[in-house]
Amino acid sequence: MVVAYVLITTATGKEGTVLEQLRKLPGLTEVHQLFGQFDMIVRMETKDYDVLCDEVLGRIRTIQGVTSTRTLICASFKRA
């Protein structure tokens, strides 16, 4: 399983529309609106990196009003 956070920047005035569209996407476990450099953050879980790439490029970045994304992939480490 791959866990990632995606930071999203939207066009001015499109925050509400983008937020509504994000909440409809399956696989996003959290969606939050932010204030500052980024407008939103989503947490997502996918089965592998290929699915993550497809979701970010094919679904999130194609939402009208999304101007950029930054994906942070979480690494899992097992304690000895």
PyMOL Python script that loads the backbone (N, CA, C, O; Angstrom):
from pymol import cmd

cmd.read_pdbstr("""\
ATOM      1  N   MET A   1       0.831  -1.169   0.000  1.00  0.00           N
ATOM      2  CA  MET A   1       0.000   0.000   0.000  1.00  0.00           C
ATOM      3  C   MET A   1       0.886   1.246   0.000  1.00  0.00           C
ATOM      4  O   MET A   1       1.894   1.307   0.705  1.00  0.00           O
ATOM      5  N   VAL A   2       0.498   2.227  -0.795  1.00  0.00           N
ATOM      6  CA  VAL A   2       1.205   3.502  -0.878  1.00  0.00           C
ATOM      7  C   VAL A   2       0.304   4.587  -0.274  1.00  0.00           C
ATOM      8  O   VAL A   2      -0.860   4.728  -0.651  1.00  0.00           O
ATOM      9  N   VAL A   3       0.862   5.339   0.659  1.00  0.00           N
ATOM     10  CA  VAL A   3       0.152   6.471   1.261  1.00  0.00           C
ATOM     11  C   VAL A   3       0.835   7.738   0.788  1.00  0.00           C
ATOM     12  O   VAL A   3       2.060   7.847   0.821  1.00  0.00           O
ATOM     13  N   ALA A   4       0.030   8.693   0.348  1.00  0.00           N
ATOM     14  CA  ALA A   4       0.587   9.955  -0.146  1.00  0.00           C
ATOM     15  C   ALA A   4      -0.313  11.114   0.259  1.00  0.00           C
ATOM     16  O   ALA A   4      -1.518  10.958   0.458  1.00  0.00           O
ATOM     17  N   TYR A   5       0.304  12.268   0.373  1.00  0.00           N
ATOM     18  CA  TYR A   5      -0.420  13.519   0.566  1.00  0.00           C
ATOM     19  C   TYR A   5      -0.196  14.349  -0.686  1.00  0.00           C
ATOM     20  O   TYR A   5       0.926  14.443  -1.185  1.00  0.00           O
ATOM     21  N   VAL A   6      -1.259  14.947  -1.190  1.00  0.00           N
ATOM     22  CA  VAL A   6      -1.153  15.783  -2.376  1.00  0.00           C
ATOM     23  C   VAL A   6      -1.549  17.198  -1.998  1.00  0.00           C
ATOM     24  O   VAL A   6      -2.675  17.449  -1.569  1.00  0.00           O
ATOM     25  N   LEU A   7      -0.609  18.118  -2.163  1.00  0.00           N
ATOM     26  CA  LEU A   7      -0.856  19.538  -1.930  1.00  0.00           C
ATOM     27  C   LEU A   7      -1.338  20.143  -3.235  1.00  0.00           C
ATOM     28  O   LEU A   7      -0.722  19.936  -4.280  1.00  0.00           O
ATOM     29  N   ILE A   8      -2.428  20.884  -3.185  1.00  0.00           N
ATOM     30  CA  ILE A   8      -3.083  21.363  -4.399  1.00  0.00           C
ATOM     31  C   ILE A   8      -3.209  22.880  -4.379  1.00  0.00           C
ATOM     32  O   ILE A   8      -3.583  23.474  -3.367  1.00  0.00           O
ATOM     33  N   THR A   9      -2.892  23.492  -5.508  1.00  0.00           N
ATOM     34  CA  THR A   9      -3.111  24.924  -5.706  1.00  0.00           C
ATOM     35  C   THR A   9      -4.216  25.062  -6.743  1.00  0.00           C
ATOM     36  O   THR A   9      -4.241  24.352  -7.748  1.00  0.00           O
ATOM     37  N   THR A  10      -5.133  25.993  -6.477  1.00  0.00           N
ATOM     38  CA  THR A  10      -6.255  26.200  -7.394  1.00  0.00           C
ATOM     39  C   THR A  10      -6.236  27.624  -7.943  1.00  0.00           C
ATOM     40  O   THR A  10      -5.560  28.506  -7.415  1.00  0.00           O
ATOM     41  N   ALA A  11      -6.990  27.818  -9.008  1.00  0.00           N
ATOM     42  CA  ALA A  11      -7.189  29.163  -9.544  1.00  0.00           C
ATOM     43  C   ALA A  11      -8.019  29.951  -8.534  1.00  0.00           C
ATOM     44  O   ALA A  11      -8.849  29.378  -7.828  1.00  0.00           O
ATOM     45  N   THR A  12      -7.801  31.236  -8.465  1.00  0.00           N
ATOM     46  CA  THR A  12      -8.536  32.101  -7.546  1.00  0.00           C
ATOM     47  C   THR A  12     -10.034  31.981  -7.796  1.00  0.00           C
ATOM     48  O   THR A  12     -10.506  32.090  -8.928  1.00  0.00           O
ATOM     49  N   GLY A  13     -10.768  31.754  -6.713  1.00  0.00           N
ATOM     50  CA  GLY A  13     -12.207  31.639  -6.804  1.00  0.00           C
ATOM     51  C   GLY A  13     -12.726  30.254  -7.121  1.00  0.00           C
ATOM     52  O   GLY A  13     -13.939  30.041  -7.130  1.00  0.00           O
ATOM     53  N   LYS A  14     -11.843  29.307  -7.379  1.00  0.00           N
ATOM     54  CA  LYS A  14     -12.256  27.945  -7.751  1.00  0.00           C
ATOM     55  C   LYS A  14     -12.135  26.951  -6.588  1.00  0.00           C
ATOM     56  O   LYS A  14     -12.368  25.755  -6.765  1.00  0.00           O
ATOM     57  N   GLU A  15     -11.774  27.441  -5.417  1.00  0.00           N
ATOM     58  CA  GLU A  15     -11.526  26.555  -4.281  1.00  0.00           C
ATOM     59  C   GLU A  15     -12.744  25.679  -3.945  1.00  0.00           C
ATOM     60  O   GLU A  15     -12.606  24.471  -3.754  1.00  0.00           O
ATOM     61  N   GLY A  16     -13.911  26.280  -3.874  1.00  0.00           N
ATOM     62  CA  GLY A  16     -15.120  25.537  -3.522  1.00  0.00           C
ATOM     63  C   GLY A  16     -15.470  24.464  -4.534  1.00  0.00           C
ATOM     64  O   GLY A  16     -15.828  23.346  -4.163  1.00  0.00           O
ATOM     65  N   THR A  17     -15.370  24.797  -5.798  1.00  0.00           N
ATOM     66  CA  THR A  17     -15.674  23.842  -6.869  1.00  0.00           C
ATOM     67  C   THR A  17     -14.692  22.679  -6.847  1.00  0.00           C
ATOM     68  O   THR A  17     -15.093  21.522  -6.975  1.00  0.00           O
ATOM     69  N   VAL A  18     -13.412  22.981  -6.685  1.00  0.00           N
ATOM     70  CA  VAL A  18     -12.395  21.925  -6.639  1.00  0.00           C
ATOM     71  C   VAL A  18     -12.621  21.037  -5.418  1.00  0.00           C
ATOM     72  O   VAL A  18     -12.525  19.814  -5.519  1.00  0.00           O
ATOM     73  N   LEU A  19     -12.915  21.630  -4.284  1.00  0.00           N
ATOM     74  CA  LEU A  19     -13.150  20.866  -3.059  1.00  0.00           C
ATOM     75  C   LEU A  19     -14.319  19.900  -3.240  1.00  0.00           C
ATOM     76  O   LEU A  19     -14.234  18.749  -2.814  1.00  0.00           O
ATOM     77  N   GLU A  20     -15.392  20.342  -3.854  1.00  0.00           N
ATOM     78  CA  GLU A  20     -16.544  19.476  -4.119  1.00  0.00           C
ATOM     79  C   GLU A  20     -16.158  18.297  -5.005  1.00  0.00           C
ATOM     80  O   GLU A  20     -16.564  17.165  -4.743  1.00  0.00           O
ATOM     81  N   GLN A  21     -15.378  18.555  -6.050  1.00  0.00           N
ATOM     82  CA  GLN A  21     -14.963  17.492  -6.965  1.00  0.00           C
ATOM     83  C   GLN A  21     -14.024  16.495  -6.278  1.00  0.00           C
ATOM     84  O   GLN A  21     -14.123  15.289  -6.501  1.00  0.00           O
ATOM     85  N   LEU A  22     -13.124  17.001  -5.450  1.00  0.00           N
ATOM     86  CA  LEU A  22     -12.201  16.120  -4.732  1.00  0.00           C
ATOM     87  C   LEU A  22     -12.954  15.187  -3.799  1.00  0.00           C
ATOM     88  O   LEU A  22     -12.610  14.010  -3.694  1.00  0.00           O
ATOM     89  N   ARG A  23     -13.969  15.691  -3.126  1.00  0.00           N
ATOM     90  CA  ARG A  23     -14.732  14.872  -2.172  1.00  0.00           C
ATOM     91  C   ARG A  23     -15.479  13.729  -2.857  1.00  0.00           C
ATOM     92  O   ARG A  23     -15.872  12.769  -2.194  1.00  0.00           O
ATOM     93  N   LYS A  24     -15.675  13.816  -4.150  1.00  0.00           N
ATOM     94  CA  LYS A  24     -16.355  12.763  -4.908  1.00  0.00           C
ATOM     95  C   LYS A  24     -15.424  11.639  -5.348  1.00  0.00           C
ATOM     96  O   LYS A  24     -15.888  10.565  -5.732  1.00  0.00           O
ATOM     97  N   LEU A  25     -14.115  11.877  -5.296  1.00  0.00           N
ATOM     98  CA  LEU A  25     -13.157  10.882  -5.793  1.00  0.00           C
ATOM     99  C   LEU A  25     -12.969   9.742  -4.801  1.00  0.00           C
ATOM    100  O   LEU A  25     -12.759   9.991  -3.614  1.00  0.00           O
ATOM    101  N   PRO A  26     -13.042   8.488  -5.267  1.00  0.00           N
ATOM    102  CA  PRO A  26     -12.760   7.354  -4.375  1.00  0.00           C
ATOM    103  C   PRO A  26     -11.257   7.279  -4.088  1.00  0.00           C
ATOM    104  O   PRO A  26     -10.440   7.734  -4.889  1.00  0.00           O
ATOM    105  N   GLY A  27     -10.912   6.713  -2.962  1.00  0.00           N
ATOM    106  CA  GLY A  27      -9.505   6.523  -2.634  1.00  0.00           C
ATOM    107  C   GLY A  27      -8.870   7.659  -1.855  1.00  0.00           C
ATOM    108  O   GLY A  27      -7.761   7.521  -1.338  1.00  0.00           O
ATOM    109  N   LEU A  28      -9.576   8.793  -1.769  1.00  0.00           N
ATOM    110  CA  LEU A  28      -9.060   9.893  -0.963  1.00  0.00           C
ATOM    111  C   LEU A  28      -9.608   9.721   0.444  1.00  0.00           C
ATOM    112  O   LEU A  28     -10.821   9.757   0.647  1.00  0.00           O
ATOM    113  N   THR A  29      -8.728   9.536   1.412  1.00  0.00           N
ATOM    114  CA  THR A  29      -9.179   9.277   2.774  1.00  0.00           C
ATOM    115  C   THR A  29      -9.423  10.560   3.558  1.00  0.00           C
ATOM    116  O   THR A  29     -10.161  10.548   4.544  1.00  0.00           O
ATOM    117  N   GLU A  30      -8.814  11.662   3.137  1.00  0.00           N
ATOM    118  CA  GLU A  30      -9.026  12.958   3.781  1.00  0.00           C
ATOM    119  C   GLU A  30      -8.904  14.057   2.729  1.00  0.00           C
ATOM    120  O   GLU A  30      -8.090  13.969   1.810  1.00  0.00           O
ATOM    121  N   VAL A  31      -9.720  15.083   2.879  1.00  0.00           N
ATOM    122  CA  VAL A  31      -9.653  16.264   2.021  1.00  0.00           C
ATOM    123  C   VAL A  31      -9.820  17.478   2.925  1.00  0.00           C
ATOM    124  O   VAL A  31     -10.816  17.596   3.639  1.00  0.00           O
ATOM    125  N   HIS A  32      -8.832  18.389   2.892  1.00  0.00           N
ATOM    126  CA  HIS A  32      -8.879  19.571   3.752  1.00  0.00           C
ATOM    127  C   HIS A  32      -8.550  20.825   2.956  1.00  0.00           C
ATOM    128  O   HIS A  32      -7.694  20.804   2.071  1.00  0.00           O
ATOM    129  N   GLN A  33      -9.234  21.913   3.278  1.00  0.00           N
ATOM    130  CA  GLN A  33      -8.913  23.204   2.687  1.00  0.00           C
ATOM    131  C   GLN A  33      -7.850  23.866   3.563  1.00  0.00           C
ATOM    132  O   GLN A  33      -7.895  23.758   4.788  1.00  0.00           O
ATOM    133  N   LEU A  34      -6.906  24.543   2.937  1.00  0.00           N
ATOM    134  CA  LEU A  34      -5.791  25.182   3.638  1.00  0.00           C
ATOM    135  C   LEU A  34      -5.780  26.676   3.361  1.00  0.00           C
ATOM    136  O   LEU A  34      -6.478  27.170   2.475  1.00  0.00           O
ATOM    137  N   PHE A  35      -4.986  27.369   4.126  1.00  0.00           N
ATOM    138  CA  PHE A  35      -4.723  28.783   3.885  1.00  0.00           C
ATOM    139  C   PHE A  35      -3.213  28.943   3.805  1.00  0.00           C
ATOM    140  O   PHE A  35      -2.494  28.427   4.661  1.00  0.00           O
ATOM    141  N   GLY A  36      -2.728  29.638   2.812  1.00  0.00           N
ATOM    142  CA  GLY A  36      -1.293  29.816   2.652  1.00  0.00           C
ATOM    143  C   GLY A  36      -0.867  29.498   1.237  1.00  0.00           C
ATOM    144  O   GLY A  36      -1.591  29.777   0.282  1.00  0.00           O
ATOM    145  N   GLN A  37       0.310  28.915   1.105  1.00  0.00           N
ATOM    146  CA  GLN A  37       0.882  28.624  -0.209  1.00  0.00           C
ATOM    147  C   GLN A  37       0.023  27.639  -1.002  1.00  0.00           C
ATOM    148  O   GLN A  37      -0.087  27.759  -2.223  1.00  0.00           O
ATOM    149  N   PHE A  38      -0.583  26.672  -0.321  1.00  0.00           N
ATOM    150  CA  PHE A  38      -1.421  25.679  -0.978  1.00  0.00           C
ATOM    151  C   PHE A  38      -2.865  25.876  -0.540  1.00  0.00           C
ATOM    152  O   PHE A  38      -3.132  26.366   0.557  1.00  0.00           O
ATOM    153  N   ASP A  39      -3.794  25.487  -1.411  1.00  0.00           N
ATOM    154  CA  ASP A  39      -5.208  25.684  -1.119  1.00  0.00           C
ATOM    155  C   ASP A  39      -5.871  24.459  -0.495  1.00  0.00           C
ATOM    156  O   ASP A  39      -6.836  24.591   0.258  1.00  0.00           O
ATOM    157  N   MET A  40      -5.361  23.274  -0.801  1.00  0.00           N
ATOM    158  CA  MET A  40      -5.937  22.032  -0.293  1.00  0.00           C
ATOM    159  C   MET A  40      -4.875  20.977  -0.105  1.00  0.00           C
ATOM    160  O   MET A  40      -3.796  21.023  -0.696  1.00  0.00           O
ATOM    161  N   ILE A  41      -5.223  20.012   0.749  1.00  0.00           N
ATOM    162  CA  ILE A  41      -4.381  18.826   0.911  1.00  0.00           C
ATOM    163  C   ILE A  41      -5.310  17.616   0.945  1.00  0.00           C
ATOM    164  O   ILE A  41      -6.364  17.644   1.580  1.00  0.00           O
ATOM    165  N   VAL A  42      -4.906  16.567   0.260  1.00  0.00           N
ATOM    166  CA  VAL A  42      -5.654  15.316   0.313  1.00  0.00           C
ATOM    167  C   VAL A  42      -4.708  14.201   0.731  1.00  0.00           C
ATOM    168  O   VAL A  42      -3.527  14.203   0.384  1.00  0.00           O
ATOM    169  N   ARG A  43      -5.242  13.262   1.473  1.00  0.00           N
ATOM    170  CA  ARG A  43      -4.502  12.048   1.835  1.00  0.00           C
ATOM    171  C   ARG A  43      -5.114  10.930   1.016  1.00  0.00           C
ATOM    172  O   ARG A  43      -6.335  10.793   0.946  1.00  0.00           O
ATOM    173  N   MET A  44      -4.265  10.140   0.403  1.00  0.00           N
ATOM    174  CA  MET A  44      -4.776   9.041  -0.398  1.00  0.00           C
ATOM    175  C   MET A  44      -3.987   7.768  -0.154  1.00  0.00           C
ATOM    176  O   MET A  44      -2.808   7.804   0.199  1.00  0.00           O
ATOM    177  N   GLU A  45      -4.657   6.651  -0.348  1.00  0.00           N
ATOM    178  CA  GLU A  45      -4.034   5.342  -0.232  1.00  0.00           C
ATOM    179  C   GLU A  45      -4.300   4.588  -1.531  1.00  0.00           C
ATOM    180  O   GLU A  45      -5.442   4.492  -1.981  1.00  0.00           O
ATOM    181  N   THR A  46      -3.251   4.063  -2.117  1.00  0.00           N
ATOM    182  CA  THR A  46      -3.390   3.285  -3.343  1.00  0.00           C
ATOM    183  C   THR A  46      -2.614   1.987  -3.195  1.00  0.00           C
ATOM    184  O   THR A  46      -1.785   1.842  -2.297  1.00  0.00           O
ATOM    185  N   LYS A  47      -2.895   1.044  -4.091  1.00  0.00           N
ATOM    186  CA  LYS A  47      -2.225  -0.260  -3.969  1.00  0.00           C
ATOM    187  C   LYS A  47      -0.773  -0.227  -4.408  1.00  0.00           C
ATOM    188  O   LYS A  47       0.033  -1.029  -3.935  1.00  0.00           O
ATOM    189  N   ASP A  48      -0.419   0.704  -5.323  1.00  0.00           N
ATOM    190  CA  ASP A  48       0.973   0.797  -5.761  1.00  0.00           C
ATOM    191  C   ASP A  48       1.240   2.167  -6.390  1.00  0.00           C
ATOM    192  O   ASP A  48       0.337   2.995  -6.511  1.00  0.00           O
ATOM    193  N   TYR A  49       2.482   2.387  -6.781  1.00  0.00           N
ATOM    194  CA  TYR A  49       2.883   3.690  -7.327  1.00  0.00           C
ATOM    195  C   TYR A  49       2.239   3.996  -8.669  1.00  0.00           C
ATOM    196  O   TYR A  49       1.969   5.157  -8.976  1.00  0.00           O
ATOM    197  N   ASP A  50       1.991   2.965  -9.473  1.00  0.00           N
ATOM    198  CA  ASP A  50       1.342   3.193 -10.767  1.00  0.00           C
ATOM    199  C   ASP A  50      -0.066   3.736 -10.595  1.00  0.00           C
ATOM    200  O   ASP A  50      -0.479   4.643 -11.317  1.00  0.00           O
ATOM    201  N   VAL A  51      -0.804   3.183  -9.638  1.00  0.00           N
ATOM    202  CA  VAL A  51      -2.159   3.656  -9.368  1.00  0.00           C
ATOM    203  C   VAL A  51      -2.102   5.081  -8.816  1.00  0.00           C
ATOM    204  O   VAL A  51      -2.925   5.920  -9.182  1.00  0.00           O
ATOM    205  N   LEU A  52      -1.150   5.353  -7.951  1.00  0.00           N
ATOM    206  CA  LEU A  52      -0.985   6.708  -7.417  1.00  0.00           C
ATOM    207  C   LEU A  52      -0.773   7.703  -8.551  1.00  0.00           C
ATOM    208  O   LEU A  52      -1.416   8.752  -8.594  1.00  0.00           O
ATOM    209  N   CYS A  53       0.114   7.375  -9.450  1.00  0.00           N
ATOM    210  CA  CYS A  53       0.402   8.243 -10.595  1.00  0.00           C
ATOM    211  C   CYS A  53      -0.857   8.467 -11.435  1.00  0.00           C
ATOM    212  O   CYS A  53      -1.155   9.596 -11.824  1.00  0.00           O
ATOM    213  N   ASP A  54      -1.589   7.393 -11.712  1.00  0.00           N
ATOM    214  CA  ASP A  54      -2.825   7.513 -12.497  1.00  0.00           C
ATOM    215  C   ASP A  54      -3.846   8.401 -11.799  1.00  0.00           C
ATOM    216  O   ASP A  54      -4.513   9.208 -12.447  1.00  0.00           O
ATOM    217  N   GLU A  55      -3.971   8.257 -10.481  1.00  0.00           N
ATOM    218  CA  GLU A  55      -4.950   9.048  -9.727  1.00  0.00           C
ATOM    219  C   GLU A  55      -4.589  10.537  -9.729  1.00  0.00           C
ATOM    220  O   GLU A  55      -5.445  11.392  -9.957  1.00  0.00           O
ATOM    221  N   VAL A  56      -3.325  10.829  -9.473  1.00  0.00           N
ATOM    222  CA  VAL A  56      -2.912  12.233  -9.416  1.00  0.00           C
ATOM    223  C   VAL A  56      -2.991  12.878 -10.799  1.00  0.00           C
ATOM    224  O   VAL A  56      -3.568  13.953 -10.958  1.00  0.00           O
ATOM    225  N   LEU A  57      -2.411  12.218 -11.788  1.00  0.00           N
ATOM    226  CA  LEU A  57      -2.388  12.809 -13.133  1.00  0.00           C
ATOM    227  C   LEU A  57      -3.735  12.727 -13.843  1.00  0.00           C
ATOM    228  O   LEU A  57      -4.130  13.668 -14.533  1.00  0.00           O
ATOM    229  N   GLY A  58      -4.439  11.617 -13.682  1.00  0.00           N
ATOM    230  CA  GLY A  58      -5.657  11.398 -14.436  1.00  0.00           C
ATOM    231  C   GLY A  58      -6.928  11.907 -13.792  1.00  0.00           C
ATOM    232  O   GLY A  58      -7.924  12.136 -14.479  1.00  0.00           O
ATOM    233  N   ARG A  59      -6.907  12.087 -12.473  1.00  0.00           N
ATOM    234  CA  ARG A  59      -8.121  12.535 -11.797  1.00  0.00           C
ATOM    235  C   ARG A  59      -7.956  13.887 -11.121  1.00  0.00           C
ATOM    236  O   ARG A  59      -8.723  14.811 -11.390  1.00  0.00           O
ATOM    237  N   ILE A  60      -6.969  14.013 -10.250  1.00  0.00           N
ATOM    238  CA  ILE A  60      -6.831  15.265  -9.491  1.00  0.00           C
ATOM    239  C   ILE A  60      -6.416  16.418 -10.403  1.00  0.00           C
ATOM    240  O   ILE A  60      -7.034  17.483 -10.384  1.00  0.00           O
ATOM    241  N   ARG A  61      -5.380  16.207 -11.191  1.00  0.00           N
ATOM    242  CA  ARG A  61      -4.873  17.314 -12.023  1.00  0.00           C
ATOM    243  C   ARG A  61      -5.801  17.690 -13.170  1.00  0.00           C
ATOM    244  O   ARG A  61      -5.635  18.752 -13.769  1.00  0.00           O
ATOM    245  N   THR A  62      -6.770  16.843 -13.485  1.00  0.00           N
ATOM    246  CA  THR A  62      -7.706  17.162 -14.566  1.00  0.00           C
ATOM    247  C   THR A  62      -8.946  17.900 -14.079  1.00  0.00           C
ATOM    248  O   THR A  62      -9.784  18.299 -14.887  1.00  0.00           O
ATOM    249  N   ILE A  63      -9.072  18.086 -12.768  1.00  0.00           N
ATOM    250  CA  ILE A  63     -10.204  18.846 -12.241  1.00  0.00           C
ATOM    251  C   ILE A  63     -10.043  20.300 -12.668  1.00  0.00           C
ATOM    252  O   ILE A  63      -8.990  20.906 -12.465  1.00  0.00           O
ATOM    253  N   GLN A  64     -11.088  20.844 -13.255  1.00  0.00           N
ATOM    254  CA  GLN A  64     -11.028  22.234 -13.710  1.00  0.00           C
ATOM    255  C   GLN A  64     -10.851  23.148 -12.503  1.00  0.00           C
ATOM    256  O   GLN A  64     -11.616  23.082 -11.541  1.00  0.00           O
ATOM    257  N   GLY A  65      -9.839  23.996 -12.569  1.00  0.00           N
ATOM    258  CA  GLY A  65      -9.521  24.901 -11.467  1.00  0.00           C
ATOM    259  C   GLY A  65      -8.254  24.524 -10.729  1.00  0.00           C
ATOM    260  O   GLY A  65      -7.688  25.356 -10.020  1.00  0.00           O
ATOM    261  N   VAL A  66      -7.787  23.276 -10.877  1.00  0.00           N
ATOM    262  CA  VAL A  66      -6.520  22.861 -10.272  1.00  0.00           C
ATOM    263  C   VAL A  66      -5.396  23.398 -11.148  1.00  0.00           C
ATOM    264  O   VAL A  66      -5.340  23.107 -12.343  1.00  0.00           O
ATOM    265  N   THR A  67      -4.507  24.178 -10.554  1.00  0.00           N
ATOM    266  CA  THR A  67      -3.410  24.755 -11.333  1.00  0.00           C
ATOM    267  C   THR A  67      -2.084  24.025 -11.109  1.00  0.00           C
ATOM    268  O   THR A  67      -1.228  24.019 -11.994  1.00  0.00           O
ATOM    269  N   SER A  68      -1.904  23.410  -9.935  1.00  0.00           N
ATOM    270  CA  SER A  68      -0.681  22.642  -9.695  1.00  0.00           C
ATOM    271  C   SER A  68      -0.877  21.706  -8.519  1.00  0.00           C
ATOM    272  O   SER A  68      -1.758  21.900  -7.682  1.00  0.00           O
ATOM    273  N   THR A  69      -0.027  20.678  -8.476  1.00  0.00           N
ATOM    274  CA  THR A  69      -0.028  19.740  -7.359  1.00  0.00           C
ATOM    275  C   THR A  69       1.409  19.438  -6.952  1.00  0.00           C
ATOM    276  O   THR A  69       2.344  19.576  -7.740  1.00  0.00           O
ATOM    277  N   ARG A  70       1.550  19.027  -5.714  1.00  0.00           N
ATOM    278  CA  ARG A  70       2.839  18.535  -5.212  1.00  0.00           C
ATOM    279  C   ARG A  70       2.524  17.287  -4.399  1.00  0.00           C
ATOM    280  O   ARG A  70       1.778  17.352  -3.422  1.00  0.00           O
ATOM    281  N   THR A  71       3.085  16.162  -4.793  1.00  0.00           N
ATOM    282  CA  THR A  71       2.783  14.890  -4.149  1.00  0.00           C
ATOM    283  C   THR A  71       3.904  14.489  -3.204  1.00  0.00           C
ATOM    284  O   THR A  71       5.077  14.468  -3.579  1.00  0.00           O
ATOM    285  N   LEU A  72       3.526  14.173  -1.975  1.00  0.00           N
ATOM    286  CA  LEU A  72       4.463  13.732  -0.948  1.00  0.00           C
ATOM    287  C   LEU A  72       4.153  12.275  -0.639  1.00  0.00           C
ATOM    288  O   LEU A  72       3.094  11.968  -0.091  1.00  0.00           O
ATOM    289  N   ILE A  73       5.061  11.385  -0.982  1.00  0.00           N
ATOM    290  CA  ILE A  73       4.857   9.958  -0.773  1.00  0.00           C
ATOM    291  C   ILE A  73       5.462   9.563   0.568  1.00  0.00           C
ATOM    292  O   ILE A  73       6.612   9.884   0.868  1.00  0.00           O
ATOM    293  N   CYS A  74       4.665   8.863   1.364  1.00  0.00           N
ATOM    294  CA  CYS A  74       5.113   8.443   2.693  1.00  0.00           C
ATOM    295  C   CYS A  74       5.873   7.129   2.597  1.00  0.00           C
ATOM    296  O   CYS A  74       5.460   6.209   1.892  1.00  0.00           O
ATOM    297  N   ALA A  75       6.979   7.054   3.309  1.00  0.00           N
ATOM    298  CA  ALA A  75       7.751   5.820   3.356  1.00  0.00           C
ATOM    299  C   ALA A  75       7.398   5.079   4.643  1.00  0.00           C
ATOM    300  O   ALA A  75       7.261   5.683   5.707  1.00  0.00           O
ATOM    301  N   SER A  76       7.256   3.780   4.527  1.00  0.00           N
ATOM    302  CA  SER A  76       6.962   2.951   5.697  1.00  0.00           C
ATOM    303  C   SER A  76       8.213   2.201   6.104  1.00  0.00           C
ATOM    304  O   SER A  76       8.893   1.594   5.277  1.00  0.00           O
ATOM    305  N   PHE A  77       8.502   2.254   7.388  1.00  0.00           N
ATOM    306  CA  PHE A  77       9.658   1.548   7.915  1.00  0.00           C
ATOM    307  C   PHE A  77       9.213   0.644   9.054  1.00  0.00           C
ATOM    308  O   PHE A  77       8.428   1.050   9.911  1.00  0.00           O
ATOM    309  N   LYS A  78       9.717  -0.577   9.056  1.00  0.00           N
ATOM    310  CA  LYS A  78       9.406  -1.494  10.132  1.00  0.00           C
ATOM    311  C   LYS A  78      10.505  -1.418  11.172  1.00  0.00           C
ATOM    312  O   LYS A  78      11.692  -1.388  10.847  1.00  0.00           O
ATOM    313  N   ARG A  79      10.092  -1.387  12.420  1.00  0.00           N
ATOM    314  CA  ARG A  79      11.075  -1.367  13.500  1.00  0.00           C
ATOM    315  C   ARG A  79      11.647  -2.769  13.689  1.00  0.00           C
ATOM    316  O   ARG A  79      10.943  -3.771  13.567  1.00  0.00           O
ATOM    317  N   ALA A  80      12.931  -2.809  13.988  1.00  0.00           N
ATOM    318  CA  ALA A  80      13.601  -4.112  14.193  1.00  0.00           C
ATOM    319  C   ALA A  80      13.222  -4.723  15.509  1.00  0.00           C
ATOM    320  O   ALA A  80      13.690  -5.812  15.841  1.00  0.00           O
TER     321      ALA A  80
END
""", "prot")
cmd.dss("prot")
cmd.show_as("cartoon", "prot")
cmd.util.cbc("prot")
cmd.orient("prot")
